[in-house]
Amino acid sequence: MQRLTASIKTLGCKLNQYEGEQMRLQLQRLGYRVIPYDDGADVCVINSCTVTSRTDRETRRLARGARRLNPGALVVVTGCCAQVKPCEIEAIAEVDIVFGNAGKQQLAELIPPADGHEGIGSDTDGPVIISDFSDHTRAFVKVQEGCDARCAYCIIPAARGASRSVPTDAVLAQCLALTQAGYPEIILIGTHLGRYGLGLDEDIDLARLIELIGRTAVPRLRISSIEPREVTDEIIGMVARGGRARSDPAAGKLCRHLHIPLQSGCDSVLRRMGRPYETAFYRDLILRVKQAAPDTCIGADVIVGFPGETDAEFEATRSFISELPLSYLHVFTYSERQGTPAAAMPNPVDYELRKARNHVLRDMSEHKRAEFAASMVGKHLEVVLQSPQGNELVRGISDNYLEVDVADAGEPTGRLVDVVVTHADNGRLQARPS
């Protein structure tokens, strides 16, 4: 008898991607052969996102499409859209099972095992430990989830709940499993990463966790987005010593890369957003990081078109960002989220104007990325090799978050190598082994 199949289609953030891998492992333990969504699986799991109205629409489209791909499919929707809007998802005729984020760890209790395969029970004693991250050469590890902040525009606290941390032993076990599987870089992820440690019955914070992981066999370590007020002097010092995972593994494993959300470069907009800092604080932080470690890549999130954002306020943001030594931007067009304070604010910005402002900052981001890349010519970097490009080139990612095409690498993908940068072209580097 042909083995039953399952697919997982994940939308959104790194947390969802990590949890998608946990669900994939559970489906395999239940006896399913995991295949791509477009192949029409017998069980189709939609791992949804709700950060924008577009991702909500995509969730509904994928759920309906799963039944068209396989009329007999069991269609399951989980994730943040299912968490926040369960009744809306349940009303979709093609959907059979709906559960929120907490159910991802108990998938075996919610989905029947494949024919002829015994159930495995759920992993109730702790997080599901994965040893494979499909289609990735670098692996994510969730260390924290949830958010206690109340930014006016954000639906995530409703989707992810209060801040909570993964116990240190479980984090270290997950890092070890992925390292033993051959992953050369671990990326620590969380909803509100800088809050790591709060609520745990142990003396731990993010800086201490980085230190502990650095003592293990993990080859290289990166942290994902971290809030401005949680970038401590200790973390800045670790970043400044980083980028030397091969030459100084005792102290240099942390990547010289910080992604620090800004959201707006105008103080009046920051106040309406409910952000807990002003532009002067943010500017000082970025300059301190750059003074300590000039080759650090610093990225920022920015929202354009927030309710009431005037031309003058947008210009203040554009001018503020243009003067900062940021390396790239993630620019988001404001999207109303029902149930958030911002959704009820007056003076919504015309959608076409929102898009126009988005393009302005995206163009600036490309310029900043190219400028930062050009500053690396002649320097030595450590690069994780990721994908062959032909002509004896292998593309990789440097510790300071630049794409690098390495000539004559002589190494398979998934390896950490030393290179010297020979050229920069439109934000991408060319290099040779050093």
C-alpha positions in Angstrom: 0.0 0.0 0.0 1.3 3.4 -0.9 2.5 5.5 2.0 0.3 8.5 3.0 1.8 11.9 2.4 1.8 15.2 4.3 2.9 18.7 3.5 3.6 21.8 5.5 3.2 25.3 4.0 4.8 27.9 6.3 4.1 31.7 6.1 5.9 34.4 8.0 8.6 34.7 10.5 11.6 32.6 11.6 9.6 31.3 14.6 7.0 29.8 12.2 9.8 28.3 10.1 11.3 26.6 13.2 8.0 25.4 14.4 7.2 24.1 10.9 10.3 21.9 11.1 9.1 20.6 14.5 5.8 19.7 12.9 7.5 18.1 9.9 9.4 15.8 12.3 6.2 14.9 14.1 4.5 14.0 10.8 7.3 11.8 9.9 7.1 10.0 13.2 3.4 9.5 12.5 4.3 7.6 9.4 3.7 10.3 6.7 6.0 11.0 3.8 6.5 14.8 3.7 6.2 16.3 0.2 5.9 19.8 -1.2 2.5 21.6 -0.9 2.0 21.8 -4.6 2.2 18.0 -4.9 -1.3 17.6 -3.3 -0.6 15.7 0.0 -3.1 13.6 1.9 -2.6 15.9 5.0 -1.9 19.5 4.3 -0.8 21.7 7.2 -1.0 25.5 6.7 1.3 27.2 9.2 -0.2 30.7 9.1 0.9 34.3 9.7 -1.3 37.3 10.6 1.2 40.2 10.7 -0.5 41.8 7.7 -3.8 41.6 5.8 -1.9 40.1 2.9 -0.7 37.1 5.0 -4.3 36.5 6.2 -5.5 36.4 2.5 -2.6 34.0 1.7 -3.6 31.7 4.5 -7.2 31.5 3.1 -6.0 31.0 -0.4 -3.6 28.1 0.6 -6.3 26.4 2.7 -8.7 26.4 -0.3 -6.0 25.4 -2.7 -5.0 22.3 -0.7 -8.4 20.7 -1.4 -8.2 21.6 -5.1 -4.8 19.9 -5.2 -6.1 16.8 -3.5 -9.9 16.6 -3.1 -9.5 14.0 -0.3 -6.9 16.0 1.7 -7.2 16.6 5.4 -6.7 20.4 5.6 -5.2 21.7 8.9 -4.6 25.4 9.7 -2.4 26.4 12.6 -0.2 29.4 13.4 -0.9 33.0 14.2 -3.9 33.6 11.9 -5.6 30.5 13.4 -4.7 31.7 16.9 -6.2 35.2 16.4 -9.1 34.4 14.0 -10.1 30.8 14.7 -13.8 31.3 13.9 -12.9 32.9 10.6 -10.7 30.0 9.6 -13.1 27.4 10.8 -15.7 29.0 8.5 -13.7 28.1 5.4 -15.5 25.0 4.0 -12.3 23.3 2.9 -10.7 23.4 6.4 -11.0 20.3 8.7 -8.9 21.1 11.8 -7.9 24.5 13.3 -5.6 25.0 16.3 -3.4 27.8 17.6 0.4 28.0 18.2 0.4 25.8 21.3 -1.0 22.9 19.4 2.1 22.6 17.2 3.9 20.7 20.0 1.0 18.2 20.3 0.5 17.5 16.6 0.4 13.8 17.2 -2.7 14.2 19.4 -4.5 16.3 16.8 -3.7 14.4 13.5 -4.3 10.7 13.1 -1.3 8.5 12.3 -0.8 7.2 8.8 -2.5 3.9 8.0 -0.8 1.0 9.7 1.4 3.3 11.8 1.1 3.5 15.6 0.7 6.9 17.2 3.7 8.3 19.0 2.0 10.5 21.7 3.0 14.1 22.2 6.2 15.7 23.3 4.7 17.1 26.5 8.0 17.0 28.5 9.6 19.8 26.5 10.1 21.2 23.0 10.4 18.9 20.1 14.2 18.7 19.3 14.9 18.7 15.5 18.1 17.7 13.8 17.3 18.8 10.3 16.3 22.2 8.9 15.0 21.5 5.4 16.4 23.6 2.5 18.7 25.6 4.9 22.4 25.6 5.4 22.0 27.6 8.6 19.5 26.6 11.3 17.2 28.6 13.6 16.7 27.8 17.3 13.7 29.3 19.2 14.8 30.5 22.6 11.9 32.8 23.5 8.2 33.4 22.5 5.6 36.0 23.2 5.7 39.7 23.9 4.7 41.9 26.8 5.1 45.2 24.9 2.0 46.9 23.5 3.1 48.7 20.4 0.0 50.3 18.9 0.2 48.6 15.5 1.1 45.1 16.5 -1.1 42.0 16.7 1.7 39.6 17.7 1.0 39.8 21.5 -2.5 38.4 20.8 -1.1 35.7 18.5 1.9 34.7 20.6 0.9 35.5 24.2 3.0 36.7 27.1 6.8 36.6 27.0 8.2 33.2 28.0 11.6 31.6 27.6 12.8 28.1 26.6 14.9 26.6 29.5 18.6 26.8 29.0 19.1 23.1 28.9 16.6 22.7 26.1 18.3 25.5 24.1 21.7 23.9 24.5 20.3 20.5 23.6 18.7 21.9 20.4 21.9 23.7 19.4 23.9 20.5 20.0 21.5 18.4 17.9 21.8 20.8 14.9 25.6 21.1 15.3 26.0 17.4 15.3 23.9 17.3 12.1 26.5 19.5 10.5 25.0 23.0 10.6 27.8 25.6 10.6 25.7 28.5 12.0 22.9 28.7 14.6 20.6 31.7 14.7 18.8 32.4 18.0 15.2 33.6 17.4 12.4 34.9 19.5 9.4 37.2 19.4 11.1 39.5 21.9 14.6 38.0 22.0 16.1 40.5 24.5 13.6 39.4 27.1 15.2 35.9 27.2 15.5 34.5 30.7 12.5 36.3 32.3 10.3 33.8 34.0 12.9 31.1 34.1 13.9 29.7 37.5 17.6 30.3 36.7 20.1 33.1 36.6 20.2 33.7 32.9 19.7 36.5 30.3 20.5 36.7 26.6 24.1 37.7 27.0 24.7 34.8 29.4 23.0 32.4 27.0 25.2 33.6 24.1 28.3 33.0 26.4 27.1 29.5 27.3 26.4 28.5 23.6 29.8 29.9 22.7 31.5 27.4 24.9 29.9 24.5 23.0 30.8 23.0 19.7 28.5 25.4 17.8 30.7 26.8 15.0 29.1 30.2 14.6 26.3 32.0 16.3 23.9 34.8 15.2 21.1 36.6 17.0 18.0 37.8 15.3 16.1 41.0 15.8 16.6 42.7 19.2 14.9 45.7 20.6 16.9 48.9 21.0 16.7 49.1 24.8 17.9 45.5 25.1 21.2 45.9 23.2 23.4 46.0 26.3 27.0 47.0 26.6 27.8 43.3 27.2 26.2 42.3 23.9 27.9 45.1 22.0 31.2 43.9 23.4 30.5 40.3 22.2 29.7 41.6 18.8 32.9 43.7 18.7 34.9 40.5 19.4 32.9 38.5 16.9 33.5 37.5 13.3 36.4 35.2 14.2 34.7 31.9 14.8 37.6 30.1 13.1 40.6 32.1 14.3 39.3 32.7 17.9 36.5 30.2 18.7 36.7 30.9 22.4 35.5 34.5 22.0 34.7 35.2 18.3 31.7 33.0 17.5 29.1 35.7 17.6 28.4 37.3 14.2 28.9 41.0 13.8 25.3 41.6 12.9 22.5 43.3 14.8 19.0 43.9 13.6 17.6 46.7 15.7 14.0 47.8 14.9 13.5 51.5 14.5 9.9 51.7 13.1 10.0 55.5 12.7 12.7 58.2 12.6 10.2 60.8 13.9 9.6 61.2 17.7 5.9 62.1 17.3 5.2 59.0 15.3 7.2 56.9 17.8 5.0 58.2 20.6 1.8 57.3 18.7 3.2 53.9 18.1 3.9 53.3 21.8 7.6 52.7 21.2 9.7 53.1 24.4 12.5 55.3 23.1 13.2 58.5 21.1 15.3 59.0 18.0 18.2 60.5 20.1 18.5 57.2 22.0 18.4 55.1 18.9 21.0 57.3 17.2 23.4 57.1 20.2 23.0 53.3 20.2 23.8 52.8 16.6 26.9 55.1 16.8 28.1 53.2 19.9 27.9 49.9 18.1 29.7 51.3 15.1 32.4 52.8 17.3 33.0 49.5 19.0 32.9 47.4 15.8 33.0 49.4 12.6 32.4 46.4 10.3 29.2 45.4 12.1 26.2 45.1 9.8 23.2 46.9 11.4 19.7 46.5 10.0 16.5 48.2 11.0 12.7 47.7 10.6 10.7 50.8 9.5 7.0 51.2 9.1 5.7 53.7 6.6 2.2 55.1 6.4 1.3 54.8 10.1 -2.0 56.6 10.9 -1.6 60.3 10.8 2.0 60.2 9.4 2.3 63.6 7.6 4.7 64.5 4.8 6.8 66.3 7.3 6.9 63.3 9.7 7.9 61.0 6.8 10.6 63.4 5.7 11.9 63.4 9.3 12.2 59.6 9.1 13.9 59.7 5.7 16.4 62.3 6.9 17.1 60.6 10.2 17.8 57.2 8.5 19.9 58.7 5.7 22.3 60.1 8.3 22.7 56.8 10.2 25.3 54.2 9.4 22.7 51.5 8.9 23.5 48.7 6.5 20.0 47.8 5.3 16.3 48.3 6.0 13.3 46.1 6.2 10.5 48.4 5.1 6.9 47.6 6.0 3.8 49.3 4.6 1.5 49.9 7.6 -1.4 47.4 7.6 -4.4 47.8 9.8 -4.8 44.9 12.3 -8.2 44.6 13.9 -8.0 44.8 17.7 -4.9 47.0 17.8 -5.1 50.6 19.0 -3.6 51.9 15.8 -6.5 50.4 13.7 -8.9 52.9 15.5 -6.6 56.0 15.1 -7.8 58.9 12.9 -6.3 60.2 9.7 -5.3 57.0 7.9 -2.7 57.5 5.2 -3.8 56.9 1.6 -2.6 53.5 0.5 -0.9 54.7 -2.7 1.0 57.2 -0.6 2.1 54.4 1.8 3.4 52.5 -1.1 5.3 55.5 -2.5 7.0 56.1 0.8 7.9 52.4 1.0 9.7 52.7 -2.4 11.6 55.7 -1.2 13.1 53.9 1.8 13.7 50.6 -0.1 15.8 52.6 -2.6 17.7 54.1 0.3 18.2 50.6 1.8 19.7 49.4 -1.5 22.1 52.3 -1.5 23.2 51.7 2.1 23.7 48.0 1.5 25.9 48.7 -1.5 27.9 51.3 0.4 28.4 48.9 3.3 29.5 46.1 1.0 32.0 48.3 -0.8 33.6 49.1 2.5 34.6 45.4 2.8 36.9 45.2 -0.2 40.3 44.0 0.8 39.1 42.7 4.2 39.1 39.1 5.5 35.7 37.6 6.3 34.3 34.3 7.5 31.7 32.9 5.2 29.2 30.0 5.3 29.0 28.5 1.8 25.4 28.0 0.8 24.8 27.4 -3.0 26.8 26.8 -6.1 26.4 29.5 -8.7 28.3 28.1 -11.7 31.7 29.2 -13.1 33.3 27.6 -10.0 31.6 30.2 -7.7 29.8 29.3 -4.5 27.6 31.9 -2.8 27.6 32.3 0.9 26.8 34.6 3.8 29.4 36.5 5.8 29.2 36.9 9.5 28.3 40.6 8.9 25.4 39.5 6.7 26.6 40.1 3.2 26.2 37.8 0.2 29.6 36.6 -1.0 30.5 34.8 -4.2 33.6 32.8 -3.5 35.8 31.7 -6.4 37.5 28.3 -6.3 36.1 27.6 -2.8 37.2 24.0 -2.9 34.8 23.2 -0.1 31.2 21.8 -0.1 28.3 23.9 0.8 27.5 24.1 4.5 31.1 24.8 5.5 32.6 27.8 7.2 35.6 29.3 5.3 38.0 32.2 5.4 38.0 34.6 2.4 39.5 37.9 1.3 37.1 40.2 -0.5 38.3 41.3 -3.9 35.3 43.2 -5.3 31.9 44.6 -4.5 29.1 45.0 -7.0 25.6 46.4 -6.0 25.7 45.0 -2.5 27.2 41.6 -3.2 30.8 40.7 -2.6 33.3 38.6 -4.7 36.1 36.9 -2.8 38.7 34.2 -2.9 39.8 31.8 -0.2 42.4 33.3 2.1 
